[in-house]
Structure formats: structure tokens, C-alpha cells
């Protein structure tokens, strides 16, 4: 480990939105990730670096090699540096971790995953307005000093952008297409229940996609999402003509520098109520639902099994089980599973052992993914993979790629789904898809949702 980490306190300067316009709005590669909302830690990061050219079938080896070259010793008094590898890992990587054909690019073609090697970054504490600069290096001299000083000047002079408003409700209703009609989705639910009845699986996470023809500007849509659907895992990544805008509530995997692994699967959803009384009743309904509890417990067991491949079995625990967490548009049922990496297992081994996240597959995982690959009428691509940071201190912080819009070539696409069990009611599952999509689609001017 020959690298060093530098951190410079800037004080109160322009916030991340103003800084984005001053420093990154016109760049072909953007890496902006945050933790927002009531359950977030109110930190925002804008990273700078070069994209890594990932090739299908070689992603894991490339990530391992590039990450190992960035690792360094970080003083205990420093927080996790927002430096390292940042981006998204597509669901396609299931082809490697599970050996299942999920419609991935051919071996040797360009990957649908995207990773940037971040060597410089700006951090904000959104609660206080304080900012810091980070860099990989030994001292603030030469070119690093010049970058630091120029960035501070830009932050001091950057102007906050004008307020942004939601588009007129319904303006894009006619430009919206669901990959599966509600009727077809109901048919897929019946097929899923047949697989469950035949004893092949206990649960299947069935997904679909909605696409909106729109000339929306990616960063303007992201500004709307961070205001109207703030989440603990918020991100705006732009690369190769594709922009990923995420408002994800779900932690896929966190690994501390000391090897403590945490995953927080979500299974179970209710919409928010129109009144405090109705809202509380819906939360209680979720908490007491036998169906939702069973669905969540299946994924808890699945994740415990995944962690047992890389963690000391005696260390695996469930410190929180079936907790209701509330977000701007939905209530969610969440559990927490933890473990300690065993000697000889790495943080990247943990990611591979758990990928793709069980909350988006079903159980048992291999059979569920195999069945879904034949049932769903399109490949998932990046949706239901994960995104986040492989830090230079050896830690990992990854979220599930859900409640996430991909913008490219005049189209915005959103993947949505839900877990199907034997006790699923088709109308309820269809409505759940609509509940999950509503907040994001409203930011695209879509007010009429077929799934309701």
C-alpha cells in the first residue's frame, strides 16, 4: 500500500447542486452519490476520476485488480474516504456468480456495468453546510495543490441554481409504455405461483419495466428525485451516454474495513396513507401481515446462507427482524443480517457471494433466477443489480438498484417488481408495482399508472 489519503476542510461553501453545475454538469462522466431523507446520514459526495473499461465476463477480475491498486492505510480518525471505485454493477453479473444466462452481453463485449476510479472528491455535510476535499496522494503539492485551490475558488463563487418544479401532472401519460400489461403481469403471477406449487421455489421476485419517451435533462430529473423522493442511497451516475438516477431505500451490502458484513433486505411494501391515521393503519397492516413476514423471512434465510459462504457461521446474526421503515412514498418491511468475514475471505468475495441480492431474486436463489430468466419478457440489465463505493480503506457500501431511472437517447426507463409467494393475491401484487413506481414517475410528469 503506497497510496496516501488527503482531506482538506473547506468550511461553508456552495452546496452540492451549485457545485455540480460549476464543476461537473458538462462532463461525460458524473459520479454524485448521497444519503438523504429521514433515514439518510445527510452526506453528499461529488467524485472525479476516469472510467474503467469493463468487458463482459471479466468485470470481477478487473474490479479486484483496480481496487487492490488503490487500497491504502487510512488513519482511524478519518471517516471512510469517498475515494476508490464508484458506479453500478448490472444484474447481468449473475451469469458469473450463479452460472445462469440472464441475457447478458456476449463474453468480451462491452459490459452493462460501469465503474469509475475516483481519486478526488468533494464531500458535504448537508446538515451543517460544511465541505471537505479528498484526494489520493501524499501531500497537497504540485498538481494536487492546484486542483485543491481551483476547486475551492469554484465552490466559493458557485451560484445556487434556480428552484425546480415537478412537470405538469399527466404531461407524459401518453408517452408511457409498460413492458407488460397488467393483464400479462397477472398471468406471470399465476405462472410464478405454479412454480411455487410444484415445489421448485418458495418465492419469485417478478419484475417489469416502464419506459417514458421524454427529452428530460438527466441532472434536472435527479434534482427532482432528491427533493421529492429522497432516500438513504441516492446517486446520479453518467457514463457512455447513459445516466443512472437512483433513489434506493435498500442496502445491499456493507463491509467495514475490519470485515463486518451487513445486509438489509427489504421485502414487504405498503403505500403511504393520505392522513396520519390511515398512514399508521397501513404501517400496522404491513407489520402484522403473515404473507409479508413470510416473504421477508425467506430472504433473511437466503442472505444468511449467502453470508455463510464467506463469514464465520457463528458470527452470523439477525439484529433486526421485520422492522417497518417509512419513506416518502411507501412503508417497507426490513431486516438486518450481519456476519464477520472469515480469514481468507475478502470484501469482494462477500459481494460475489451475495450477488445478486436475494430480495430481487426469490428463494432458492439459483433456481429463482433461472426461472425468472425464462418468464420475464426482457433482460434486467443494470436494474436490480447494485451501486455504490469500493473505498480505498477496504470497505464496501452498496445499495440495491431499485427505484432507479436510466436515461438515454430520449427515453427514461424504470424497473419495478415484487415478491410472489403462494399466498400472493394478483390484484395486490399489481397495485404494489404501481405504488413503487408512483413517486419516480411523478417526477417524469406521469400521473396515470396502469398498475393500480
N, C-alpha and C positions, 0 to 999 in steps of 0.2 A: 504494500500500500504506500505509494509515493505521492498520492494526491493530498492536498490540503483543502480545508473549507474556510471561506472568509464570510463574515457577516458584519454589515455596517448599518448602524442605526441612523435613519434619516430624520425621524421626527414626523410631525404632521404635515402632510403634503396632499396633493390631489389624490382622490380615491381611485379605485381600480377602473371604473368606467372612463373617467377622464384620461387616466394613464393609458388605457387600451387605445383610445383614439390618437393619442400623441405618439405612442411607441409601436403599436402593432396592427392597427386597423388595415393597413395596406399590404401586410406581409402575406406571402403564400402559405406560411406555416404559423399557426397560432396555438399556443398552449396556455390556457387560462382555466384554472380549477379552483374550486371554493367549497366551503362548508357553511351553508346558510340555513335560515329558518330556526324555529324554536329548538330543534334538536341538533343544530349545527354548532360548530365552535367559533363561527364568525371570523374565519381566516380566509384570505383570498391570495392567490399566487398567480403571477404572470411570468412564465418561463421563456427563455430564449436559448436556442440551440439548433442543431442540424438534424433533419430526419434520418432515420436509419432505413436503408432499403431492405425491406423484408421480402423474402421469397417463400412461396408456398411450400410447406414441407420442411422448412429449415428455420422456422421462426424461433423455436425454443432454444436451439443451439446459438443462434445469433444473439438473442437476448442475454443468454448466460454469458457469452463471451464479452459483449459490450458492457454489461453491468459489472462483471468482475474487474474490468479495466478502470472503472470509476470508483470502486469501493475505497474508503479511507477511514481512518480513525477520527471520530468526532468527539470533541470534549463533552463530558457529561452535562455541563451547564447549558449546552446548546440544545434547542429543540431539534426535531427531525428536519434536516435540510430539505428544501424543495428543489433539490438537485439530483440528477440521476436520469432514469428513463421514465418518460411520461407518455401516455397515449392509451390506445384501446387494443384489446385482444379479441378478435372475432370469434363467434361461436364455431366457425369453421375449424378451429384448432381441436375440436372434439374428434376430428378424424385421426389426430395423432394420439391424444390422451385415451381415447376409447376404441380406436380402430374401426370407426363407423363412418361410412360415406354419408356426409351431410350436405352434399352439393358444393364442396369446397373447390377453389381453383385447382387446375392440374398442377402436379408437382413441378416446381421450377418456374411457374408463372408468378406474377406479382401477387402479393398477399393482400387480403382484405383487412389485415391488422395494420396498425400504424403506431410507430414509436418514435419519439424524438429524444435525442441525447441532450438534456438540459444542463448547461454549465453556468448559466447566470439566471437570476430570478429576482423579482420584486415581491415582497410579502407585505400584506396589510393586516393589522388587527382592526376589523371593522367596528368594533365596539368603542375603540379609543381614537381611531384615525391615524395611529402610529404606523410607520412604514420602515422596512429594512431592505437592504440589498444583500444578496447572496452571490457567491461565485466559487468555482473550483479554482484553487490557486494557492500559492504560498504567501503572497503579500499583495497589498494594494499598490503595486508599482507598474510602471510602463503602461501597456495597453489596458490592463485591468483598471488602473487608476483613471485612465482617460474615460473608459466606459462608465465607471462609477460617477465621476464628476459630470459627464454629459447627461447621464440618466437623472441625477439629482436636479440639474438645471431644468430638464424637461418636466419632471414631476412638480417642481416649484411653479412653473409657468403654465401647466396644462389647465385647460378650462373644462369645467363640468359640462357634459352635453345637455342639450335641452331635454325636458321631460318627454317621455314616450307614452303613447296611449294604445290600448288594445284596438285592433281593427274593428270596424263595424260588424256587429254580430250577423252572421249569415252571409257575409260578402263572398265567402268561398264555398258555400254549401254545394253549389253545382259543380265545383271543380274537385270534389272529393270522391275518391273511389276506394272501396274496401276490396281486398283481395278475395275475401269470401263473403257472400251474402249471409245475413243472419240465419237464413234457412239452411244454407250449406253448412254453416258452423254448427247448427243444431244436429245436422247429420253426422258431423265429425264427433260431436259429443257422444252420440249413440254408438259410433264405432269404438270410441275410447272405452265406454262402459262395457262393450262386448269383450274387448281385450282384458278388461279387469275381471269380468265374469268368467272368462276362460282361464283365469289364473296366471296370465302372462306378466301382469304388473299389478301394483296396488294403486298407482296414481300416474296420470299423464298430464304434463303441462302443455296444453294445446294453445297454439298462437296463430295470429293472423296479422295482416298489415293494412294500414290505411295510408293512402297517398293523396296529397293535395297538390294540384298544379298551381304554382304561385311564383311570383317574382320577388318574394320576400328576401331582404338582405339578411345574411346569416347573423351578423352581430346585433342587428335590431331585434330579431326574433329572440336571441339569447337575453338581451336586456329585458324583454317582456317576461321570459320564463323565470329569470332570477327575481323579478318583482312579484309575479302572480303565482308562481309555483315553486317557491324556494324549498330546497332540500339539503340534507346533510352532505350529499355528493353531487355537486353542481360542476359542470365542465363545459367549456367551449374549445373544441379542437378543430383546426382547419388544416387539411393536407391534401395535395394532389387533386384539387377541385372538389373535394368532399368536406363538408362541415358536420361535426357531431355536436349536438347541443343536448346536454343531459341534465335532468332534474331527478336523480335517482334517490329513493329513500333507503336502499338496501346495501348494506355492507356485504361484499362477497368474502373477502379475506384480508385480515390484518396480521402481519408478523412483526413482532418487535425485534430490535437488534439482538436481544437475548433469546430469541426463539420462541416466544409465547405467541401462539396462533389463536386468532379469534375469528369466528364467522357468525353472522346474524341473519339466518334465513327468515324470509317473510313468506308466510302462507296464510291467507285469510284476509278478506277485504270487505269493508262496508263503506258506502258513501257517507259524506258529512250531512248532518241534518240542517234544516232551514232555521230551526230555533234551538236554543240551548237544551231544551227538554228533549226534542227529537234527536238531537246530536248525541246526548248522553244515552238515550234508549238504543240507538244504533250501535254505539260502542259496547254497551252491555250485551246486546244481541250477538255481536261478534265474539265477545269473551266467553259467552255461555254456549256457543254453537258446537254441538257434538261433531258435526261434519268438519268445521273449520279446525277444531282441535285435533281431530284425527289426521287431517291433511298436514297440519304443521308438524305433528309428532313423527309422521313418516319421514319428512325431510330432516328433522333433527336426527333420527336414527341413521339416515343416509349420510349426513355430514359427519356424525361420529365415526361411521365406518370409514369414510374417506380420510379423516384425520388419523385413524389408527394405522394407516399405511406409512405415516411419516412421524407420528408422535408416540411417546411412551404411553402405552394404553392406560396405565394407572393415572396418568395426568389428565386424561380427557374428562371434562366435566360440563354440566349444563347449568351455569349460574343463574340464568334467567329463562323461564319457560312460559310460553303463551302469554306474553305481555302485550297489551294493546298500546300501540303508538299512534298518535294522531298527526296528520299532515293537512295542508290546506284543502285538499280535495277528497281525501279518504282516511278512514281508520285502517290500520294494519295489525295483524297478529304476528308478533316477532318473538323468536327465541334466540338465545346466545349459547354457542358451543365453543369451548376453549381446549387447548392442549399445549404441551411442551414438546418442541421438536426433539427427537432422539438424536443421539450422537451419530453423525454420518449423514443426516438429512439436512438439506438446505431450505431456505425460504422459497426458492424457486421450485424445489421438489414439492413443497406444500401446495403451491399454486397449481402445479401439474396434477397432483393427486386429487385435487378438489375440482378441477375444471372439466366440464362447465358446471356452474353452480347448480346444486340439486333442486333448488326452488324453481328453476326454469326447465327442468327435465322431467321429473317424476321419479318413481322408485319401483323396482331397482333401476339404477341409472342406465346401465348399458342397454338393457332391453327397452327401456323407455325411449332412449334416444334413437334406437334402431326403428322402433315402431313409428315414432313421430316423423322420421325422415321419409317414410312411405305415405303417411297420412297428410301432412301439411303440403299445401299446393305451391310452395316456393321455399327456397333456401332462406335461412335466417340471416346469413351474412354476419354482420357485426352485432346485430341485435341479440340480446341475451347472453353475450359474452361478458367481458368485464373491462373496466378502465381505471386508471389511476397512476400511482407512483411507485417505482422501484428506487428507493433513495440510496444515496451514496453511503449512508450509515448501515446499510444492510437490511433495513426494514422495508416492509411492503404495505401499501394501503390501496386496496382495490375495491371498487363498487360494482354492483351488477348493472349491466347496460339495459336498464328498463326506464320507462318514462323518458325516452330519448328520441330526438328527431335527427334524421340525417337529411341534409340539404345538399342538392346537387342538380345542376342543369335545369333549373326551373321547376323542381319538384321537391317536396318535403315529405318524408316517409316516417311513419311511426309504427313500431311493432307493439302489439298488445296481446295478452293472453291470460290464462287462468288455469289452475289445477283442477283436473277432473278426477273424481273418485266415484265409487259405486253409488254413493248417496247423492251425487250431484243432480240438481234439477236444471234442465236445459235453459228455461227462461231466466233463472237466477244467474247462470254462468254467462249468458249473453249480456245481461244487464251489467255484470261485473266488468266486462270488457269496455262497455260504454263509460262506466264510472271512472275507470283508469285512464281512458283517453280524453275525457272531457276537458280537464284543465289545460292540457297541452294544445288540444285542437282549438280552444277558445283564443289562444294566442295567435292562431293562424286564421282567425275570422270564420271558424266553422261552428255553427250553433245547432245544427241538426245532425244528430248521430243516430244512425240506423240501429246500432246496438244499444238498446234501452229497454 
